[in-house]
Amino acid sequence: MTHIELAGVTVEQDGRRLLGELALSVGSGERLVILGPSGCGKTTLLRVIAGVQPITDGRIALDGRDVTQAPPRDRNVAMIDQQASLQPHLDVRRNLGFALRLRRTPPDQIRERVAAESRAFSLGSLLPRRPRTLSGGERHEVALARSLVRRASVLLMDEPMARIDPGRQGVLLRELIHMQEGYGVTLIAATNDQRVAMSLAHRIAVLAEGRLAQVDTPGALYARPSTLFVAGFLGSPPMNLLDGMISRTDGRPHVRAEPFSLPTWAPDLSARVGEPVVLGVRPQQVAIDTTPGRASQRCRVVRRAFGGAEVTLHLRTPAGRALTAVVATPGPEVDTLVGVSVEPSAVHLFDPITELAIGHGV
């Protein structure tokens, strides 16, 4: 197991800052997922840890050993890139053992490890085939098995499930977790797929424009996003983010963000009366009431997306705002007028200037 420490890591290239003063600690044997949109620096971060991307400033340490200037061969790090690059002239069996032969591992150990990983990932039928005869998903599976054959102390994975068929992803994720825990490998994966991140990670590091927005467990990130970016990025469908104001009515502060008005006694909100606020509420927390009522107080269903047990409703508020709700099937039909409400404990408040969280629940 290897502990990884990044301190003030900055990467600048062609006048652009790809990573900015990044500080991150990854525990021995941990599964950390770097999550963020395309172009945020996920791949650059993996390449930095692998030693194939030089840094402009900062320090990288593995188990307390400074490897900032160390070449890749001195880091005992395995990396799977997005292309799942394999040796085109070798069959799958020899591709699986390629890294071991470079390290002059005894042939019997190579055979044993290749056999073990090919069984674990059900690659037996692929062993005699060349990479050009494999599908993109099959090449990715071979690259994944090859990285585990090597038994490096750190495994880096760039979009590990991007080319895998959806029906196969769950099986491979379970097998990957089983093997990672069995070998004690420290694993860092980069992806923009929230489902993969939530399924795989002990912790998730959300990256935005080369900077860490928040690092926490999947549950904590979902329940207590620390910034507007994290709130809007994490979750499917995305969180509703509504511009509002903190006002006072009958001596009591209210958070008003049309169509919601929520009374509160929270002391920190009392001090913000008269200030703007962004109210966040997840679509799954928006309650729908189809009881007939005054149309001026209700939202109109403008679109609906069937999702099996759930239906996603796209609503239009009386003031013309968009609002998303997720309800149990069958849900109301398009053009229906519905009432909406939310429990005060389910909302999130953000400062529109700093974009930082003010609180979770009112």
N, C-alpha and C positions, 0 to 999 in steps of 0.2 A: 504494500500500500504506500502511496506517495501523497504527501501534503504539498499543495501548490500555493504560492504566494506571489501576487502581483502588486507592486507598489508604484504608484504614479506613472504607470505605463502610458506613453504617448507615442503615436505613430503618425508621422507626416510624410506625404508623398506627392510629388508634383504640385506643391503649393497647397495641398489639401490636408486637413487634419482628419485621419481615419479613426484614431482613438485618442481620447483626451484625458490625461491624468487619471487613468483607470486604476482603482484599487480593488482587489478581489482576493479572497481566501477560499480555497477549496480543500475540504477535509480529506484525510486518507480514506479511500474506499467510498467516497461520496459520488452520487450521480447528480451532476449539475447541468442544467440545460440553459443555454443562452438563447433567449427568445426575443425576436424583434423583426421589424419589416425588412424587406430587401434593401441593401445598401447601408444598413445601420452599423456595420463593422463586425458582424458575427464571424465571418470567415477570416478576417484579418486577426481577430483575437485568437482563434485556433492556431493560425499560422505562427503567431508570436510565441505561443506556448511550445509549439513543435520546433521552433528555432529556424524556420524557413523564411520568416519575415523579420528583418532587423527593426529595432525600435529606436526612436529618436531620443527618448528620455525614459527614466524609470529603472526598475529592477525586477527580475524574475528569479524566484528561488524554488527549488524542488527539495523537499525535506530539509530546508534550511541551507542548502548549498546554492550559492549564486551561480546561475547558469545563463545570465544575461548575454554573455558573449560566447557561450558554448555552442558548438555545432550540433545539428540534430542527432548525430550518431552517439553523442555523449549524454543524451537526455533519457534514453530508454522510453521513448514516446512513440506510439503507433497512431497514425492518422488515416482516416478514410475521407477522401474528398468527394465532392458532389458527383464527379464523373466516374467514381468507383474504378479507377485506373487499374487494369490488369496487364500482365505481360502477354502480348498478343500471340507470341510464338509458342507459348506453353499451354498445355491442357489445364483443366481446373485442378486436378490433383497436384500438379507441379506448381501451379500458382499458389495453392494453399501453403505449400512448404517452402516457397521461394525465400522469404525472409530468414527462415531457419537455416537454409543452406548457406546464405551469405554469412551467417554467424557461426558456421562450421559446427552446427548441432549434430550429434551422432545420428546416423540414418535410422536406427530403430526408434529413437525419440521422435523424429520427424514423422515416421509412419504412424506412430501411436497418436500423436497430436492431430494429424490430418484426419485420421479415422474417427477420432472423438468428435471433432468439430463438424465433419461432414455428416455424421449421424445426428448430432444435435440440431442441425439446420436442414436435415433431410435433403442433402446434396448428392446422395449416392449415385443417382442416375446422371448427374452432370459431370462426374469426375473425369471421364475420358474426352470431354468436349473442349473445343477451343473457345476463347471469349467471343469471337465474331459470330458464333452460332447461338449465343445466349441472348435472351431479351434483356432490356435495361434493368428490370427488376431482378432477374437471375444474376446479372453481373454484380449488382449491389449486394445481394445475399452472399455471393462468393467473397466479395471484398470484406464484408462483415465477419465471415467465418475466418478469413485469412488473418484479420487483425487480432482475433482471439487465439489463433494458433500460435502466434508469436509470443503471447503472454507478457507483453510489455507492462510496465507499472502504471502507465497512463494511457488511456485510449481516448482519442479525439475523433469526433464524428460530425461531418458537415452534411446536414439534411439527410440523416440516416434512412428515413422512410419515404423520401420524396418520390422514388421510382418503384416502390413496392406496391403491388396491388392492394387495395383497401382490405380485402378479405384475408390477406396474408399478414397484414401489419400487426394485428393483435397477437398472433402466434409468435412472430419474430420478436416483438417487444418483450413478451413473457420469457422467451428463451434467452434474450440478451440480458435481462435482469438476473435470471437464474445463473448464467455463466459469470456475469460481472461480480455478483455476490460470492460465488464459489471461488473465483480466482483472486478476489480482493482488489480488483483493478479500480483505480480512480478514473471515472468516466466524465467527460465533458462533451455534450452534444450541442450543436447549433441548429436551430430550426425556426421557421415562421409558422409552423403548424402547432396550434395550441393544444390539440388533442394529444399529439405525440409528447409535447412538453409535460402536460398534466399526468400522462400515464407513466412517464419514465422517471421524472425528476424527484430527488429528495428536496432540492431547492431549485428555483428558477431565477435567473438574472435577466431582467428586462433591459435591453439595450436600445438606446435612442440616439441617433446621430453621433455614434462613437462614445457615448457616455452612459454609465449605469443609471437607470432611472429608479430601480428598486430591486433588491435581492431578498427573497423570502421563500417560504414553503408555498406550494401551489394553493393551499387553502387560505393562507394569510393574504397572498396577493389578490385573490378573488374577493375576499371579505373586506380587506382594508387597503385598497390602492392608495399609494402615497402621493400620486400626481394625476393630473388630468390625462396625461398621455397613457399611463398604465390603466387608468379607469376605462378609457375609450378603446384601448387596444386589446385588453384581456377580457374575454367573454364572447359568447356567440348566442344570439345576435349581440352587437355591441351595446354597452350601457347607454341609456338615454341621458344626455347632458343638456340641461335646460338653464338658460340664463334667468336669473331671478334677483330678488332683493330681500333683505331682512328688514321688516317693518314692525311697528308696534300697534296693537289693537287692543283696546280695553286694558291697557297696562301690561299686556303680555306680548313678548316678541313672537312674530310669525315668520316662517320662511315661505315666501311666495314665489313660485315659479310655475306659471300657467301650464297645465290646468290644476296644479296642486297648491294648497295653502295649509301649512302644518304649524300648529302652535307649539311653542317650546319654552321651557324655563332654564335652558342651559346657560350658565353664567357667561361663557365665552361668546355666545351668540348675542346676549343682551348688550355686550360692549360693542357689537357690530351693527346695531340698528342704524338703518339708513345707508348701509353699504351694499354694493352688488355682491352676488354670490352665484356659483354654478351648482345646481342641484343634480346629482346623479342618481338614477334608479335603474336597476337591471330590469329588462323586459319580463323576466320570470317573476318579479315582485309587483308588477302592475296588476291590480285586481280589476276585473271587468264586471259591471252590473248591467244586465240587459232589461231590467225593470223599466217600463215606460216612464219618461219624465220630461221636463222642459228641454227642448232641443238646444236652446242657447247655452245650456250648462253641460252639454254632453259632447263626446267625440264621435266622429264618423269613421267607420271602417272603410278605407279606400283600397286596401289590397290585403290578401291573405295567402299564406304559403303553407300548404299541408306538409306535415312532417311526421306522419304516423300517429303516435300517441299525443302529439302536440301540434298546435297550429300557431304560426307566427302572424300576428295582426299588425298591419301598418295603419295607424290612425292619424286623423287630422283633428286638432283641437279647434275650439271655437275661434281662436285668434289666428288659426292657420299654421300652427306649429306641427311638426311631425313627431309622433310618439309611437314606440314599438312595444307590443305586449305579447307574451307567450302564454297560451291558455291550453287547457285540455281539449282534445278533440270531442265534439265537432267544432265548437266555437261559433260566434255569430257570423253571418254572411256579409258580403260586401254591401256597402251603403246603409248598414244598420247603425243606428245611434246608440251608443253605450256610455254608461258612466264609468269613470276610472277613479281609483283610489290607491293609496300606498300606505303601508304601516310606517310611522315615523322612524322606527328602529331600522328600517331597510334602506334608508336614503343615505347618500354620501354628499358632503358639502366641500366645495373647493373655492379657493381664492382665484378670481378670474385674472388677476394681475400676476401673481407669483406662480399660479397653476398648482400650488401645493394643497394638500388636503387640510381642511379646517377641522373636520370631524366625521365620524361615521355613526349615523343615527342621531335623531334630535329628540 
